[in-house]
Amino acid sequence: MRLIDYPIAIAQKQRELLQSEQHIRRLQDVLNRLTAEIDTTIAFDTDLRNDAQRKAKRLELMKAPDYRRAATNLQMVQDQRAEIEIDLNLLRNQFSVLKLELRESIATRELQMVDAA
């Protein structure tokens, strides 16, 4: 990749990261809603007499397929976001290295010109 290509590649990766973060927020909202439903169910269950029973019921309700699917989807997208962040940092670092190499090349040429004069 050429030096001029990096800003566009970095911007594209940043957009990808933004989309991933938006997706995470939506999935987190779904999971929060499901958790609130579980908490409401437990709060209004008169058969649950103590904290231990409420905790056990909460764990049981969290094993529901909808809740597990939402939690799993959120974890997968969070992992994808981490991978995008790694790729973005790699692009930024490659861009920095290329700029440094070009600066070194320019400095070397300038020294050669001064030595030749």
TAMO-V850371 format. One record per run of one state. SS is the DSSP state (2 for helix, 1 for strand, 0 for the rest). FROM is the first residue (numbers start at 1). LEN is the number of residues. If there is no record, write none. Layout:
ss = (SS & SS)
from = (FROM & FROM)
len = (LEN & LEN)
//
This chain:
ss = (0 & 2 & 0 & 2 & 0 & 2 & 0)
from = (1 & 3 & 44 & 51 & 63 & 65 & 117)
len = (2 & 41 & 7 & 12 & 2 & 52 & 1)
//
